[in-house]
Amino acid sequence: MSGNLHIHFTTNGSPEANTAADRLIARYEQAPLKSADVVVALGGDGLMLQTLHRVMKTGIPVYGMNFGSVGFMMNGFSEDDLQQRLEAVQRTRIFPLSMQVLDTSGKTQVALALNEVSLFRSTYQAAKIQIIVDGETRLDELICDGVLLSTPAGSTAYNLSAHGPILPIEAQLLALTPISPFRPRRWRGAILSNHAEVRFITREAEKRPVSAVADNVEFQNVLEVTVKEDRTHGVTLLFDPGTSLEERVLSEQFRF
């Protein structure tokens, strides 16, 4: 990026973020999204995910400034020298998972996930899920609260909370992680190639309903869920020098 960048500002709607956006717009001007060189998102990681999904088809990179709680994908806030900061950024390109869902009514739906695709039990009864990788059954029946498949970018999010592995951001890998597994009790998941196609088949779907979620898009009463990486889509995150997503993921592995 070079020259006088056209910036589109977006916020999570909080009073603090909105006030900061008003000051930034007065100083740097607001470009329409369709003609922007970069989107500056003021909020937390939730807003960052929403914004990345919003710009996925446009190729516009996103620079976040933290007005949320964790802000793992965000930079620190400063009004000063924004154009210069955006000229000096480090770029990280990430790719989503494509989730195809077949529900109990026979309807098929598709969604993309930058963090993870998750299956969850919808009632008090545990889910029973068969796991097939590249056409071969690897686990005939997982009895659990759920299971997820995570990208490297999402491996430090819900995947980590479910005791899944942290994956280096540039690794061509996916993390398959059970959520509160009951049987097999000692199965801790698997690390798969990013070329793998993972198919989840729910058992006793009427008695044990399961929902499927791609980031923030949820489908109820699923029968089958097929997931694979989608390299035809991608998004670019921008970080201040020395604070790249690669560095953040690495540092997360040494936290106690």
Secondary structure as UniProt FT lines:
FT   STRAND          7..11
FT   HELIX           15..28
FT   HELIX           33..35
FT   STRAND          38..43
FT   HELIX           45..55
FT   TURN            56..59
FT   STRAND          62..66
FT   TURN            72..73
FT   TURN            80..81
FT   HELIX           82..87
FT   STRAND          90..94
FT   STRAND          97..103
FT   TURN            104..105
FT   STRAND          108..113
FT   STRAND          116..121
FT   STRAND          127..133
FT   TURN            134..135
FT   STRAND          136..150
FT   TURN            152..157
FT   HELIX           158..161
FT   TURN            162..163
FT   TURN            169..170
FT   STRAND          173..183
FT   TURN            185..186
FT   STRAND          190..193
FT   TURN            194..195
FT   STRAND          198..203
FT   TURN            205..207
FT   STRAND          210..214
FT   TURN            215..216
FT   STRAND          217..219
FT   STRAND          222..229
FT   TURN            231..232
FT   STRAND          235..239
FT   TURN            241..242
FT   HELIX           245..252
FT   TURN            253..254
//
